[in-house]
Amino acid sequence: MNEKISVIIPVYNDEKYLEQCVESVLTQSYHNLEVILVDDGSTDATPAICEEFRRQDDRIRVIYKQNEGVGASRNTGLAMATGDYILFIDHDDWLLEDHIQKLYDLLKNNQADIAIGNFSGFLEEKKVFLFYPKFQE
């Protein structure tokens, strides 16, 4: 079996994008995942969304904490992580279905300690995607 990857997602009042984000992680082609949602004191429906995901998938862990910012939330997630590798994503990100597998393969094929992926962005107010160039693998 492949090594476990802990995916840490800091969340704060993220009801708009959180479901899309978490679904994109849960549907990865790489399955040996632990998903850690760190709720940083949300006051909207975010906690209910987190709990629903926890009920649906035993790979999900939810941590509730007082609001201290995204850095503190990432550190809280790191302290709870049990994976061999760590992946941080933001609450409004979503991953293509082979994203984690590709990063894992790059780590293993290059005997690397870290893998960094490219990303694209979406400007909602302008309804346009931003694409960033791909580096040589």
N, CA, C and O atoms as a GROMACS GRO file, in nm:
protein
  548
    1MET      N    1   0.084  -0.119   0.000
    1MET     CA    2   0.000   0.000   0.000
    1MET      C    3   0.088   0.125   0.000
    1MET      O    4   0.195   0.127   0.061
    2ASN      N    5   0.042   0.228  -0.068
    2ASN     CA    6   0.116   0.354  -0.071
    2ASN      C    7   0.117   0.419   0.066
    2ASN      O    8   0.033   0.391   0.152
    3GLU      N    9   0.214   0.505   0.085
    3GLU     CA   10   0.225   0.577   0.211
    3GLU      C   11   0.107   0.673   0.230
    3GLU      O   12   0.047   0.719   0.133
    4LYS      N   13   0.076   0.701   0.356
    4LYS     CA   14  -0.035   0.791   0.385
    4LYS      C   15   0.008   0.936   0.366
    4LYS      O   16   0.119   0.975   0.403
    5ILE      N   17  -0.081   1.013   0.307
    5ILE     CA   18  -0.061   1.157   0.290
    5ILE      C   19  -0.167   1.229   0.372
    5ILE      O   20  -0.286   1.204   0.356
    6SER      N   21  -0.123   1.319   0.457
    6SER     CA   22  -0.214   1.402   0.535
    6SER      C   23  -0.240   1.531   0.459
    6SER      O   24  -0.147   1.605   0.426
    7VAL      N   25  -0.366   1.557   0.432
    7VAL     CA   26  -0.406   1.680   0.363
    7VAL      C   27  -0.466   1.772   0.468
    7VAL      O   28  -0.569   1.740   0.528
    8ILE      N   29  -0.402   1.885   0.490
    8ILE     CA   30  -0.445   1.979   0.594
    8ILE      C   31  -0.513   2.098   0.526
    8ILE      O   32  -0.456   2.164   0.439
    9ILE      N   33  -0.637   2.122   0.568
    9ILE     CA   34  -0.716   2.231   0.512
    9ILE      C   35  -0.762   2.324   0.624
    9ILE      O   36  -0.856   2.289   0.696
   10PRO      N   37  -0.699   2.441   0.640
   10PRO     CA   38  -0.749   2.538   0.736
   10PRO      C   39  -0.878   2.600   0.683
   10PRO      O   40  -0.886   2.637   0.566
   11VAL      N   41  -0.979   2.611   0.768
   11VAL     CA   42  -1.107   2.667   0.724
   11VAL      C   43  -1.153   2.775   0.821
   11VAL      O   44  -1.135   2.764   0.943
   12TYR      N   45  -1.213   2.878   0.764
   12TYR     CA   46  -1.272   2.985   0.845
   12TYR      C   47  -1.382   3.050   0.763
   12TYR      O   48  -1.355   3.114   0.661
   13ASN      N   49  -1.507   3.033   0.806
   13ASN     CA   50  -1.622   3.091   0.737
   13ASN      C   51  -1.615   3.063   0.586
   13ASN      O   52  -1.618   3.154   0.504
   14ASP      N   53  -1.605   2.935   0.554
   14ASP     CA   54  -1.578   2.894   0.416
   14ASP      C   55  -1.694   2.820   0.351
   14ASP      O   56  -1.672   2.736   0.263
   15GLU      N   57  -1.816   2.848   0.392
   15GLU     CA   58  -1.929   2.771   0.341
   15GLU      C   59  -1.945   2.779   0.190
   15GLU      O   60  -2.005   2.689   0.130
   16LYS      N   61  -1.894   2.881   0.126
   16LYS     CA   62  -1.913   2.899  -0.019
   16LYS      C   63  -1.834   2.797  -0.102
   16LYS      O   64  -1.886   2.745  -0.200
   17TYR      N   65  -1.709   2.769  -0.063
   17TYR     CA   66  -1.622   2.685  -0.145
   17TYR      C   67  -1.580   2.553  -0.079
   17TYR      O   68  -1.523   2.467  -0.146
   18LEU      N   69  -1.607   2.538   0.047
   18LEU     CA   70  -1.553   2.424   0.122
   18LEU      C   71  -1.595   2.289   0.064
   18LEU      O   72  -1.512   2.198   0.055
   19GLU      N   73  -1.719   2.274   0.026
   19GLU     CA   74  -1.764   2.145  -0.027
   19GLU      C   75  -1.688   2.106  -0.153
   19GLU      O   76  -1.646   1.992  -0.167
   20GLN      N   77  -1.670   2.201  -0.245
   20GLN     CA   78  -1.596   2.173  -0.368
   20GLN      C   79  -1.452   2.136  -0.336
   20GLN      O   80  -1.396   2.045  -0.398
   21CYS      N   81  -1.393   2.204  -0.242
   21CYS     CA   82  -1.255   2.177  -0.202
   21CYS      C   83  -1.241   2.035  -0.147
   21CYS      O   84  -1.158   1.958  -0.195
   22VAL      N   85  -1.322   2.001  -0.049
   22VAL     CA   86  -1.310   1.870   0.016
   22VAL      C   87  -1.345   1.757  -0.081
   22VAL      O   88  -1.279   1.654  -0.082
   23GLU      N   89  -1.448   1.777  -0.162
   23GLU     CA   90  -1.483   1.674  -0.262
   23GLU      C   91  -1.367   1.648  -0.357
   23GLU      O   92  -1.342   1.534  -0.396
   24SER      N   93  -1.296   1.753  -0.395
   24SER     CA   94  -1.183   1.734  -0.487
   24SER      C   95  -1.070   1.654  -0.423
   24SER      O   96  -0.992   1.589  -0.493
   25VAL      N   97  -1.060   1.659  -0.292
   25VAL     CA   98  -0.959   1.579  -0.220
   25VAL      C   99  -1.008   1.434  -0.207
   25VAL      O  100  -0.932   1.339  -0.230
   26LEU      N  101  -1.133   1.418  -0.171
   26LEU     CA  102  -1.186   1.284  -0.149
   26LEU      C  103  -1.194   1.200  -0.276
   26LEU      O  104  -1.196   1.077  -0.269
   27THR      N  105  -1.198   1.264  -0.391
   27THR     CA  106  -1.209   1.192  -0.517
   27THR      C  107  -1.074   1.177  -0.588
   27THR      O  108  -1.070   1.150  -0.708
   28GLN      N  109  -0.967   1.196  -0.516
   28GLN     CA  110  -0.833   1.180  -0.574
   28GLN      C  111  -0.809   1.035  -0.617
   28GLN      O  112  -0.863   0.942  -0.557
   29SER      N  113  -0.727   1.017  -0.720
   29SER     CA  114  -0.689   0.882  -0.762
   29SER      C  115  -0.597   0.817  -0.658
   29SER      O  116  -0.590   0.694  -0.651
   30TYR      N  117  -0.527   0.896  -0.579
   30TYR     CA  118  -0.447   0.848  -0.467
   30TYR      C  119  -0.541   0.842  -0.347
   30TYR      O  120  -0.594   0.944  -0.305
   31HIS      N  121  -0.561   0.723  -0.291
   31HIS     CA  122  -0.665   0.706  -0.189
   31HIS      C  123  -0.617   0.702  -0.045
   31HIS      O  124  -0.697   0.725   0.046
   32ASN      N  125  -0.490   0.675  -0.020
   32ASN     CA  126  -0.445   0.661   0.119
   32ASN      C  127  -0.421   0.798   0.180
   32ASN      O  128  -0.308   0.844   0.195
   33LEU      N  129  -0.532   0.863   0.213
   33LEU     CA  130  -0.530   1.001   0.260
   33LEU      C  131  -0.592   1.012   0.399
   33LEU      O  132  -0.680   0.936   0.439
   34GLU      N  133  -0.543   1.110   0.469
   34GLU     CA  134  -0.604   1.157   0.593
   34GLU      C  135  -0.633   1.305   0.566
   34GLU      O  136  -0.542   1.380   0.532
   35VAL      N  137  -0.757   1.346   0.580
   35VAL     CA  138  -0.796   1.485   0.555
   35VAL      C  139  -0.825   1.550   0.689
   35VAL      O  140  -0.914   1.507   0.762
   36ILE      N  141  -0.750   1.655   0.719
   36ILE     CA  142  -0.766   1.725   0.846
   36ILE      C  143  -0.822   1.863   0.819
   36ILE      O  144  -0.755   1.948   0.761
   37LEU      N  145  -0.946   1.885   0.862
   37LEU     CA  146  -1.010   2.016   0.851
   37LEU      C  147  -0.991   2.087   0.984
   37LEU      O  148  -1.036   2.039   1.088
   38VAL      N  149  -0.925   2.202   0.980
   38VAL     CA  150  -0.900   2.278   1.102
   38VAL      C  151  -0.987   2.403   1.097
   38VAL      O  152  -0.956   2.500   1.028
   39ASP      N  153  -1.096   2.400   1.173
   39ASP     CA  154  -1.189   2.513   1.177
   39ASP      C  155  -1.136   2.616   1.276
   39ASP      O  156  -1.122   2.589   1.396
   40ASP      N  157  -1.108   2.733   1.224
   40ASP     CA  158  -1.045   2.840   1.301
   40ASP      C  159  -1.149   2.936   1.359
   40ASP      O  160  -1.137   3.058   1.346
   41GLY      N  161  -1.252   2.879   1.423
   41GLY     CA  162  -1.352   2.962   1.490
   41GLY      C  163  -1.460   3.016   1.398
   41GLY      O  164  -1.506   3.128   1.418
   42SER      N  165  -1.501   2.939   1.300
   42SER     CA  166  -1.605   2.984   1.206
   42SER      C  167  -1.735   3.018   1.276
   42SER      O  168  -1.773   2.958   1.376
   43THR      N  169  -1.805   3.118   1.218
   43THR     CA  170  -1.934   3.160   1.272
   43THR      C  171  -2.047   3.139   1.172
   43THR      O  172  -2.160   3.180   1.198
   44ASP      N  173  -2.018   3.077   1.058
   44ASP     CA  174  -2.120   3.049   0.958
   44ASP      C  175  -2.152   2.900   0.957
   44ASP      O  176  -2.139   2.836   1.061
   45ALA      N  177  -2.192   2.844   0.846
   45ALA     CA  178  -2.229   2.702   0.836
   45ALA      C  179  -2.109   2.609   0.819
   45ALA      O  180  -2.127   2.488   0.804
   46THR      N  181  -1.989   2.661   0.821
   46THR     CA  182  -1.870   2.579   0.801
   46THR      C  183  -1.863   2.460   0.897
   46THR      O  184  -1.837   2.349   0.850
   47PRO      N  185  -1.884   2.476   1.028
   47PRO     CA  186  -1.877   2.359   1.117
   47PRO      C  187  -1.974   2.247   1.077
   47PRO      O  188  -1.940   2.130   1.086
   48ALA      N  189  -2.094   2.282   1.035
   48ALA     CA  190  -2.192   2.181   0.993
   48ALA      C  191  -2.144   2.108   0.869
   48ALA      O  192  -2.163   1.987   0.857
   49ILE      N  193  -2.083   2.180   0.776
   49ILE     CA  194  -2.029   2.118   0.655
   49ILE      C  195  -1.916   2.022   0.692
   49ILE      O  196  -1.909   1.911   0.640
   50CYS      N  197  -1.830   2.064   0.782
   50CYS     CA  198  -1.719   1.979   0.828
   50CYS      C  199  -1.773   1.850   0.891
   50CYS      O  200  -1.724   1.741   0.862
   51GLU      N  201  -1.873   1.864   0.976
   51GLU     CA  202  -1.930   1.747   1.044
   51GLU      C  203  -1.996   1.652   0.944
   51GLU      O  204  -1.986   1.530   0.959
   52GLU      N  205  -2.062   1.705   0.844
   52GLU     CA  206  -2.125   1.619   0.743
   52GLU      C  207  -2.018   1.539   0.668
   52GLU      O  208  -2.037   1.420   0.642
   53PHE      N  209  -1.908   1.603   0.633
   53PHE     CA  210  -1.800   1.530   0.568
   53PHE      C  211  -1.741   1.424   0.660
   53PHE      O  212  -1.709   1.313   0.616
   54ARG      N  213  -1.725   1.457   0.789
   54ARG     CA  214  -1.672   1.360   0.884
   54ARG      C  215  -1.762   1.237   0.893
   54ARG      O  216  -1.713   1.124   0.901
   55ARG      N  217  -1.892   1.258   0.890
   55ARG     CA  218  -1.988   1.148   0.895
   55ARG      C  219  -1.982   1.061   0.769
   55ARG      O  220  -2.005   0.941   0.775
   56GLN      N  221  -1.951   1.122   0.657
   56GLN     CA  222  -1.952   1.051   0.529
   56GLN      C  223  -1.825   0.973   0.500
   56GLN      O  224  -1.829   0.875   0.426
   57ASP      N  225  -1.712   1.014   0.556
   57ASP     CA  226  -1.584   0.954   0.518
   57ASP      C  227  -1.493   0.944   0.640
   57ASP      O  228  -1.462   1.045   0.703
   58ASP      N  229  -1.451   0.821   0.674
   58ASP     CA  230  -1.369   0.803   0.794
   58ASP      C  231  -1.225   0.851   0.778
   58ASP      O  232  -1.147   0.843   0.873
   59ARG      N  233  -1.188   0.900   0.662
   59ARG     CA  234  -1.054   0.959   0.644
   59ARG      C  235  -1.048   1.103   0.692
   59ARG      O  236  -0.940   1.162   0.699
   60ILE      N  237  -1.163   1.159   0.726
   60ILE     CA  238  -1.170   1.300   0.764
   60ILE      C  239  -1.168   1.316   0.915
   60ILE      O  240  -1.240   1.248   0.988
   61ARG      N  241  -1.082   1.408   0.960
   61ARG     CA  242  -1.076   1.448   1.100
   61ARG      C  243  -1.105   1.597   1.104
   61ARG      O  244  -1.062   1.671   1.016
   62VAL      N  245  -1.178   1.642   1.206
   62VAL     CA  246  -1.211   1.783   1.219
   62VAL      C  247  -1.160   1.832   1.354
   62VAL      O  248  -1.181   1.768   1.456
   63ILE      N  249  -1.096   1.945   1.351
   63ILE     CA  250  -1.044   2.007   1.473
   63ILE      C  251  -1.105   2.147   1.481
   63ILE      O  252  -1.102   2.222   1.384
   64TYR      N  253  -1.159   2.182   1.596
   64TYR     CA  254  -1.216   2.314   1.619
   64TYR      C  255  -1.124   2.389   1.713
   64TYR      O  256  -1.080   2.336   1.815
   65LYS      N  257  -1.095   2.513   1.679
   65LYS     CA  258  -1.008   2.594   1.764
   65LYS      C  259  -1.052   2.739   1.761
   65LYS      O  260  -1.132   2.780   1.677
   66GLN      N  261  -0.998   2.814   1.854
   66GLN     CA  262  -1.022   2.957   1.860
   66GLN      C  263  -0.954   3.024   1.742
   66GLN      O  264  -0.848   2.977   1.698
   67ASN      N  265  -1.010   3.130   1.690
   67ASN     CA  266  -0.954   3.200   1.574
   67ASN      C  267  -0.816   3.257   1.604
   67ASN      O  268  -0.799   3.343   1.692
   68GLU      N  269  -0.717   3.208   1.530
   68GLU     CA  270  -0.580   3.256   1.544
   68GLU      C  271  -0.513   3.278   1.408
   68GLU      O  272  -0.397   3.319   1.403
   69GLY      N  273  -0.583   3.251   1.300
   69GLY     CA  274  -0.526   3.272   1.168
   69GLY      C  275  -0.482   3.143   1.101
   69GLY      O  276  -0.474   3.038   1.164
   70VAL      N  277  -0.454   3.155   0.971
   70VAL     CA  278  -0.426   3.038   0.889
   70VAL      C  279  -0.296   2.967   0.930
   70VAL      O  280  -0.289   2.844   0.926
   71GLY      N  281  -0.194   3.043   0.968
   71GLY     CA  282  -0.067   2.981   1.010
   71GLY      C  283  -0.084   2.893   1.132
   71GLY      O  284  -0.033   2.781   1.136
   72ALA      N  285  -0.154   2.944   1.231
   72ALA     CA  286  -0.179   2.865   1.352
   72ALA      C  287  -0.264   2.742   1.320
   72ALA      O  288  -0.245   2.636   1.379
   73SER      N  289  -0.358   2.756   1.227
   73SER     CA  290  -0.441   2.642   1.188
   73SER      C  291  -0.357   2.535   1.119
   73SER      O  292  -0.375   2.416   1.145
   74ARG      N  293  -0.267   2.576   1.033
   74ARG     CA  294  -0.178   2.478   0.969
   74ARG      C  295  -0.092   2.407   1.073
   74ARG      O  296  -0.074   2.286   1.066
   75ASN      N  297  -0.041   2.482   1.169
   75ASN     CA  298   0.040   2.420   1.274
   75ASN      C  299  -0.042   2.323   1.358
   75ASN      O  300   0.009   2.218   1.398
   76THR      N  301  -0.166   2.356   1.386
   76THR     CA  302  -0.255   2.265   1.460
   76THR      C  303  -0.274   2.136   1.380
   76THR      O  304  -0.269   2.027   1.436
   77GLY      N  305  -0.297   2.150   1.250
   77GLY     CA  306  -0.312   2.033   1.164
   77GLY      C  307  -0.187   1.949   1.160
   77GLY      O  308  -0.194   1.826   1.165
   78LEU      N  309  -0.071   2.015   1.152
   78LEU     CA  310   0.057   1.941   1.153
   78LEU      C  311   0.073   1.858   1.280
   78LEU      O  312   0.120   1.745   1.275
   79ALA      N  313   0.034   1.916   1.392
   79ALA     CA  314   0.047   1.844   1.520
   79ALA      C  315  -0.041   1.719   1.525
   79ALA      O  316  -0.010   1.624   1.597
   80MET      N  317  -0.151   1.719   1.449
   80MET     CA  318  -0.244   1.606   1.450
   80MET      C  319  -0.218   1.506   1.338
   80MET      O  320  -0.270   1.394   1.340
   81ALA      N  321  -0.138   1.544   1.240
   81ALA     CA  322  -0.117   1.462   1.121
   81ALA      C  323  -0.044   1.332   1.153
   81ALA      O  324   0.048   1.330   1.235
   82THR      N  325  -0.087   1.225   1.087
   82THR     CA  326  -0.022   1.094   1.104
   82THR      C  327   0.035   1.041   0.973
   82THR      O  328   0.086   0.929   0.968
   83GLY      N  329   0.028   1.121   0.868
   83GLY     CA  330   0.074   1.077   0.736
   83GLY      C  331   0.225   1.079   0.723
   83GLY      O  332   0.297   1.141   0.802
   84ASP      N  333   0.272   1.010   0.619
   84ASP     CA  334   0.414   1.010   0.585
   84ASP      C  335   0.453   1.139   0.513
   84ASP      O  336   0.569   1.181   0.516
   85TYR      N  337   0.356   1.201   0.448
   85TYR     CA  338   0.375   1.327   0.377
   85TYR      C  339   0.261   1.421   0.413
   85TYR      O  340   0.155   1.377   0.458
   86ILE      N  341   0.284   1.550   0.392
   86ILE     CA  342   0.186   1.654   0.424
   86ILE      C  343   0.156   1.732   0.296
   86ILE      O  344   0.246   1.765   0.219
   87LEU      N  345   0.028   1.761   0.276
   87LEU     CA  346  -0.014   1.851   0.168
   87LEU      C  347  -0.104   1.957   0.229
   87LEU      O  348  -0.204   1.925   0.294
   88PHE      N  349  -0.069   2.083   0.208
   88PHE     CA  350  -0.154   2.193   0.252
   88PHE      C  351  -0.234   2.242   0.132
   88PHE      O  352  -0.179   2.263   0.024
   89ILE      N  353  -0.363   2.261   0.151
   89ILE     CA  354  -0.442   2.331   0.052
   89ILE      C  355  -0.532   2.430   0.124
   89ILE      O  356  -0.564   2.412   0.242
   90ASP      N  357  -0.574   2.533   0.053
   90ASP     CA  358  -0.662   2.634   0.111
   90ASP      C  359  -0.807   2.595   0.086
   90ASP      O  360  -0.838   2.520  -0.006
   91HIS      N  361  -0.894   2.648   0.168
   91HIS     CA  362  -1.037   2.616   0.164
   91HIS      C  363  -1.103   2.644   0.030
   91HIS      O  364  -1.203   2.581  -0.004
   92ASP      N  365  -1.049   2.738  -0.045
   92ASP     CA  366  -1.110   2.774  -0.174
   92ASP      C  367  -1.036   2.714  -0.293
   92ASP      O  368  -1.060   2.753  -0.407
   93ASP      N  369  -0.947   2.619  -0.266
   93ASP     CA  370  -0.877   2.547  -0.372
   93ASP      C  371  -0.956   2.423  -0.411
   93ASP      O  372  -1.039   2.376  -0.334
   94TRP      N  373  -0.931   2.372  -0.529
   94TRP     CA  374  -0.976   2.239  -0.565
   94TRP      C  375  -0.869   2.177  -0.650
   94TRP      O  376  -0.795   2.246  -0.721
   95LEU      N  377  -0.860   2.044  -0.643
   95LEU     CA  378  -0.753   1.970  -0.707
   95LEU      C  379  -0.807   1.886  -0.822
   95LEU      O  380  -0.918   1.832  -0.814
   96LEU      N  381  -0.729   1.877  -0.929
   96LEU     CA  382  -0.762   1.781  -1.034
   96LEU      C  383  -0.746   1.642  -0.976
   96LEU      O  384  -0.670   1.624  -0.881
   97GLU      N  385  -0.816   1.544  -1.030
   97GLU     CA  386  -0.827   1.412  -0.966
   97GLU      C  387  -0.694   1.337  -0.951
   97GLU      O  388  -0.685   1.247  -0.867
   98ASP      N  389  -0.592   1.371  -1.029
   98ASP     CA  390  -0.463   1.303  -1.018
   98ASP      C  391  -0.354   1.389  -0.955
   98ASP      O  392  -0.236   1.354  -0.958
   99HIS      N  393  -0.392   1.501  -0.898
   99HIS     CA  394  -0.296   1.597  -0.841
   99HIS      C  395  -0.204   1.532  -0.737
   99HIS      O  396  -0.081   1.542  -0.746
  100ILE      N  397  -0.262   1.466  -0.639
  100ILE     CA  398  -0.182   1.408  -0.532
  100ILE      C  399  -0.097   1.292  -0.584
  100ILE      O  400   0.018   1.278  -0.544
  101GLN      N  401  -0.152   1.210  -0.671
  101GLN     CA  402  -0.075   1.100  -0.729
  101GLN      C  403   0.047   1.152  -0.804
  101GLN      O  404   0.156   1.096  -0.791
  102LYS      N  405   0.030   1.257  -0.880
  102LYS     CA  406   0.143   1.314  -0.956
  102LYS      C  407   0.251   1.368  -0.862
  102LYS      O  408   0.370   1.346  -0.886
  103LEU      N  409   0.211   1.437  -0.756
  103LEU     CA  410   0.310   1.487  -0.660
  103LEU      C  411   0.382   1.372  -0.591
  103LEU      O  412   0.504   1.375  -0.574
  104TYR      N  413   0.307   1.270  -0.554
  104TYR     CA  414   0.367   1.153  -0.488
  104TYR      C  415   0.466   1.085  -0.583
  104TYR      O  416   0.577   1.052  -0.542
  105ASP      N  417   0.427   1.065  -0.708
  105ASP     CA  418   0.515   1.001  -0.806
  105ASP      C  419   0.643   1.082  -0.826
  105ASP      O  420   0.752   1.025  -0.837
  106LEU      N  421   0.630   1.213  -0.831
  106LEU     CA  422   0.748   1.298  -0.846
  106LEU      C  423   0.842   1.283  -0.726
  106LEU      O  424   0.964   1.273  -0.742
  107LEU      N  425   0.785   1.280  -0.607
  107LEU     CA  426   0.867   1.259  -0.487
  107LEU      C  427   0.946   1.129  -0.496
  107LEU      O  428   1.067   1.127  -0.475
  108LYS      N  429   0.876   1.023  -0.528
  108LYS     CA  430   0.939   0.891  -0.531
  108LYS      C  431   1.038   0.877  -0.646
  108LYS      O  432   1.148   0.825  -0.628
  109ASN      N  433   1.000   0.922  -0.764
  109ASN     CA  434   1.087   0.907  -0.882
  109ASN      C  435   1.215   0.989  -0.871
  109ASN      O  436   1.317   0.953  -0.930
  110ASN      N  437   1.209   1.098  -0.795
  110ASN     CA  438   1.326   1.184  -0.782
  110ASN      C  439   1.392   1.175  -0.645
  110ASN      O  440   1.485   1.250  -0.614
  111GLN      N  441   1.344   1.084  -0.563
  111GLN     CA  442   1.395   1.068  -0.426
  111GLN      C  443   1.403   1.204  -0.355
  111GLN      O  444   1.503   1.238  -0.292
  112ALA      N  445   1.295   1.278  -0.367
  112ALA     CA  446   1.289   1.415  -0.313
  112ALA      C  447   1.219   1.416  -0.178
  112ALA      O  448   1.145   1.323  -0.144
  113ASP      N  449   1.241   1.521  -0.104
  113ASP     CA  450   1.174   1.540   0.024
  113ASP      C  451   1.052   1.630   0.012
  113ASP      O  452   0.966   1.632   0.100
  114ILE      N  453   1.044   1.705  -0.099
  114ILE     CA  454   0.935   1.800  -0.118
  114ILE      C  455   0.897   1.803  -0.265
  114ILE      O  456   0.983   1.790  -0.352
  115ALA      N  457   0.770   1.821  -0.292
  115ALA     CA  458   0.720   1.839  -0.428
  115ALA      C  459   0.631   1.962  -0.429
  115ALA      O  460   0.551   1.982  -0.338
  116ILE      N  461   0.646   2.042  -0.531
  116ILE     CA  462   0.567   2.165  -0.543
  116ILE      C  463   0.496   2.160  -0.677
  116ILE      O  464   0.557   2.133  -0.780
  117GLY      N  465   0.367   2.186  -0.676
  117GLY     CA  466   0.289   2.181  -0.799
  117GLY      C  467   0.255   2.319  -0.851
  117GLY      O  468   0.259   2.418  -0.778
  118ASN      N  469   0.222   2.323  -0.978
  118ASN     CA  470   0.173   2.446  -1.040
  118ASN      C  471   0.029   2.467  -1.000
  118ASN      O  472  -0.035   2.378  -0.943
  119PHE      N  473  -0.022   2.583  -1.029
  119PHE     CA  474  -0.161   2.610  -0.999
  119PHE      C  475  -0.216   2.708  -1.101
  119PHE      O  476  -0.142   2.779  -1.170
  120SER      N  477  -0.346   2.710  -1.109
  120SER     CA  478  -0.415   2.812  -1.186
  120SER      C  479  -0.512   2.881  -1.091
  120SER      O  480  -0.546   2.828  -0.985
  121GLY      N  481  -0.554   2.996  -1.129
  121GLY     CA  482  -0.645   3.071  -1.044
  121GLY      C  483  -0.770   3.109  -1.120
  121GLY      O  484  -0.773   3.105  -1.243
  122PHE      N  485  -0.873   3.144  -1.046
  122PHE     CA  486  -0.997   3.190  -1.107
  122PHE      C  487  -1.038   3.319  -1.039
  122PHE      O  488  -1.057   3.324  -0.918
  123LEU      N  489  -1.050   3.425  -1.119
  123LEU     CA  490  -1.097   3.553  -1.067
  123LEU      C  491  -1.248   3.558  -1.084
  123LEU      O  492  -1.300   3.582  -1.193
  124GLU      N  493  -1.318   3.534  -0.974
  124GLU     CA  494  -1.463   3.522  -0.980
  124GLU      C  495  -1.528   3.649  -1.033
  124GLU      O  496  -1.621   3.643  -1.113
  125GLU      N  497  -1.479   3.765  -0.987
  125GLU     CA  498  -1.542   3.891  -1.028
  125GLU      C  499  -1.529   3.917  -1.178
  125GLU      O  500  -1.613   3.985  -1.237
  126LYS      N  501  -1.424   3.863  -1.241
  126LYS     CA  502  -1.404   3.880  -1.386
  126LYS      C  503  -1.439   3.755  -1.465
  126LYS      O  504  -1.441   3.757  -1.588
  127LYS      N  505  -1.465   3.646  -1.395
  127LYS     CA  506  -1.499   3.517  -1.458
  127LYS      C  507  -1.390   3.471  -1.555
  127LYS      O  508  -1.419   3.426  -1.666
  128VAL      N  509  -1.264   3.483  -1.511
  128VAL     CA  510  -1.152   3.440  -1.595
  128VAL      C  511  -1.058   3.351  -1.514
  128VAL      O  512  -1.042   3.369  -1.394
  129PHE      N  513  -0.996   3.255  -1.584
  129PHE     CA  514  -0.894   3.170  -1.524
  129PHE      C  515  -0.757   3.230  -1.547
  129PHE      O  516  -0.732   3.291  -1.651
  130LEU      N  517  -0.669   3.214  -1.453
  130LEU     CA  518  -0.529   3.253  -1.467
  130LEU      C  519  -0.447   3.124  -1.471
  130LEU      O  520  -0.460   3.040  -1.382
  131PHE      N  521  -0.366   3.108  -1.572
  131PHE     CA  522  -0.283   2.988  -1.585
  131PHE      C  523  -0.137   3.027  -1.569
  131PHE      O  524  -0.093   3.130  -1.620
  132TYR      N  525  -0.063   2.944  -1.498
  132TYR     CA  526   0.077   2.970  -1.472
  132TYR      C  527   0.158   2.862  -1.545
  132TYR      O  528   0.114   2.747  -1.555
  133PRO      N  529   0.274   2.899  -1.596
  133PRO     CA  530   0.351   2.802  -1.678
  133PRO      C  531   0.395   2.681  -1.597
  133PRO      O  532   0.419   2.689  -1.477
  134LYS      N  533   0.406   2.569  -1.668
  134LYS     CA  534   0.448   2.444  -1.608
  134LYS      C  535   0.599   2.432  -1.617
  134LYS      O  536   0.657   2.456  -1.723
  135PHE      N  537   0.663   2.394  -1.507
  135PHE     CA  538   0.805   2.370  -1.505
  135PHE      C  539   0.834   2.231  -1.558
  135PHE      O  540   0.747   2.144  -1.557
  136GLN      N  541   0.955   2.211  -1.604
  136GLN     CA  542   0.999   2.079  -1.652
  136GLN      C  543   0.996   1.980  -1.535
  136GLN      O  544   1.037   2.014  -1.424
  137GLU      N  545   0.949   1.858  -1.560
  137GLU     CA  546   0.945   1.757  -1.455
  137GLU      C  547   1.075   1.682  -1.447
  137GLU      O  548   1.090   1.592  -1.364
   0.00000   0.00000   0.00000
